[in-house]
Amino acid sequence: MTKFGGKTCLITGAASGLGRSTALAAAAKGAALVLTDIAADGLEQTAADARAAGATVHVATAADVSDYDQVVALAAEAHAAVGSVDIVMNVAGIATWGTVDRLTHAQWRRTIDIDLMGPIHVIEAFVPQMIAAGRGGHLVNVSSAAGLFGLPWHAPYSAGKFGLRGVSEVLRFDLAKHGIGVSLVCPGAMATPMVDSVDIAGVDRTAEAVQRGVSLFMRHAVTPEAAAGSIVRGVERNRYLIFTSHDIRIGFWAQRYIPPAYTLAMRGLNWAMTRYVEQKVTAPAR
């Protein structure tokens, strides 16, 4: 089992949403924190709230995880302060959706840079020091339901999240000899600020149909606090796959054991989304 008490925990994306809630949940378990996010103001608020609750925050420095040099600088600051961290939690990410005829190269590139290369940069900068310290530890990578399923219009997002799933699957075994556990988190719907920032290529986000879709999504969404609780419990139990809602767990097992049902569900979702969105709110293809 992985204990948070007395450990130092790095959390990316800590300014809001799941990252913030995970930071506060880890602190409540007794972890000291190293926090980062691209949003400096929100990051400062999370650090202040953690300290007000009695936690130690060694570092709270704004950084863009897609920028390798910034991550290396963050690691140097953290290692100077604490020697090495014990738990690395890659939470930061963005979502980009769209059909291939509407997605731009910039959208593909930005999504991969943040959702896949960002965690890789963090792993490069922090995990070797964990190995050298010889204390074991834990690596947590937040993927998505889109890292398990072929959800419609999710190609850029899935490229990053499936890629992170592959990295995690390899490191799950590579790092075992060092006593470092690996967890892959696969959230479903969550009520976080990402809901309002999803970049949907060629779609008017203010359209009534989109707003109705967002409302439907939110009715099924778990809170970031609930999701963070699931993550902390999963890490404590050294689980590899961590689900934050039962629907994704059921879908994962259906995909594995009832493939025809999974295929039918994905085709149905694709048809429904195309019919619902394209007819009402999309701009012409590029």
BELKA-V809651 format. One record per residue. RES is the residue in one letter. OMEGA is omega in whole degrees, -180 to 180 (999 if undefined). Layout:
res:RES omega:OMEGA
res:RES omega:OMEGA
//
This chain:
res:M omega:178
res:T omega:178
res:K omega:177
res:F omega:-177
res:G omega:180
res:G omega:180
res:K omega:175
res:T omega:-171
res:C omega:174
res:L omega:178
res:I omega:174
res:T omega:-179
res:G omega:-169
res:A omega:-176
res:A omega:-174
res:S omega:171
res:G omega:-176
res:L omega:180
res:G omega:178
res:R omega:-178
res:S omega:178
res:T omega:178
res:A omega:-179
res:L omega:178
res:A omega:178
res:A omega:178
res:A omega:179
res:A omega:177
res:K omega:177
res:G omega:-180
res:A omega:166
res:A omega:-168
res:L omega:163
res:V omega:-170
res:L omega:174
res:T omega:176
res:D omega:177
res:I omega:-178
res:A omega:-172
res:A omega:-176
res:D omega:179
res:G omega:178
res:L omega:178
res:E omega:179
res:Q omega:178
res:T omega:180
res:A omega:180
res:A omega:-180
res:D omega:178
res:A omega:179
res:R omega:179
res:A omega:178
res:A omega:176
res:G omega:-178
res:A omega:172
res:T omega:175
res:V omega:-177
res:H omega:-176
res:V omega:171
res:A omega:-172
res:T omega:178
res:A omega:177
res:A omega:175
res:D omega:-175
res:V omega:178
res:S omega:179
res:D omega:-175
res:Y omega:-178
res:D omega:178
res:Q omega:179
res:V omega:177
res:V omega:178
res:A omega:177
res:L omega:-180
res:A omega:179
res:A omega:178
res:E omega:-179
res:A omega:-178
res:H omega:175
res:A omega:-177
res:A omega:-171
res:V omega:-177
res:G omega:172
res:S omega:177
res:V omega:-180
res:D omega:-178
res:I omega:177
res:V omega:-178
res:M omega:178
res:N omega:-177
res:V omega:-174
res:A omega:177
res:G omega:175
res:I omega:178
res:A omega:176
res:T omega:180
res:W omega:175
res:G omega:175
res:T omega:-173
res:V omega:179
res:D omega:180
res:R omega:-179
res:L omega:176
res:T omega:177
res:H omega:-180
res:A omega:178
res:Q omega:176
res:W omega:-175
res:R omega:-177
res:R omega:-179
res:T omega:179
res:I omega:-179
res:D omega:-178
res:I omega:-171
res:D omega:180
res:L omega:-179
res:M omega:177
res:G omega:176
res:P omega:178
res:I omega:177
res:H omega:180
res:V omega:178
res:I omega:178
res:E omega:-171
res:A omega:-172
res:F omega:-173
res:V omega:177
res:P omega:178
res:Q omega:174
res:M omega:179
res:I omega:-178
res:A omega:-179
res:A omega:175
res:G omega:-179
res:R omega:-173
res:G omega:180
res:G omega:-177
res:H omega:174
res:L omega:-180
res:V omega:177
res:N omega:179
res:V omega:175
res:S omega:-176
res:S omega:167
res:A omega:178
res:A omega:171
res:G omega:178
res:L omega:-170
res:F omega:177
res:G omega:-177
res:L omega:-176
res:P omega:173
res:W omega:-174
res:H omega:-170
res:A omega:180
res:P omega:180
res:Y omega:179
res:S omega:178
res:A omega:178
res:G omega:-174
res:K omega:172
res:F omega:178
res:G omega:178
res:L omega:175
res:R omega:179
res:G omega:177
res:V omega:-178
res:S omega:-179
res:E omega:178
res:V omega:-177
res:L omega:176
res:R omega:-179
res:F omega:-180
res:D omega:-174
res:L omega:-177
res:A omega:-178
res:K omega:177
res:H omega:-178
res:G omega:180
res:I omega:177
res:G omega:179
res:V omega:175
res:S omega:175
res:L omega:-178
res:V omega:-178
res:C omega:-179
res:P omega:168
res:G omega:-179
res:A omega:177
res:M omega:-180
res:A omega:-180
res:T omega:178
res:P omega:179
res:M omega:180
res:V omega:-177
res:D omega:-177
res:S omega:178
res:V omega:179
res:D omega:-179
res:I omega:-174
res:A omega:175
res:G omega:-178
res:V omega:176
res:D omega:-176
res:R omega:-179
res:T omega:-178
res:A omega:-177
res:E omega:-179
res:A omega:179
res:V omega:-180
res:Q omega:175
res:R omega:178
res:G omega:178
res:V omega:179
res:S omega:178
res:L omega:178
res:F omega:-176
res:M omega:179
res:R omega:-180
res:H omega:-174
res:A omega:172
res:V omega:178
res:T omega:176
res:P omega:178
res:E omega:178
res:A omega:179
res:A omega:179
res:A omega:177
res:G omega:177
res:S omega:-180
res:I omega:-179
res:V omega:179
res:R omega:179
res:G omega:178
res:V omega:179
res:E omega:-179
res:R omega:178
res:N omega:177
res:R omega:176
res:Y omega:178
res:L omega:179
res:I omega:177
res:F omega:180
res:T omega:176
res:S omega:-173
res:H omega:-177
res:D omega:-180
res:I omega:176
res:R omega:179
res:I omega:178
res:G omega:180
res:F omega:180
res:W omega:176
res:A omega:178
res:Q omega:-177
res:R omega:-169
res:Y omega:177
res:I omega:-175
res:P omega:179
res:P omega:178
res:A omega:178
res:Y omega:-180
res:T omega:179
res:L omega:-180
res:A omega:-179
res:M omega:178
res:R omega:179
res:G omega:178
res:L omega:-179
res:N omega:179
res:W omega:-176
res:A omega:-178
res:M omega:179
res:T omega:-179
res:R omega:-175
res:Y omega:-172
res:V omega:-172
res:E omega:-176
res:Q omega:-170
res:K omega:-167
res:V omega:-176
res:T omega:173
res:A omega:178
res:P omega:178
res:A omega:-179
res:R omega:999
//
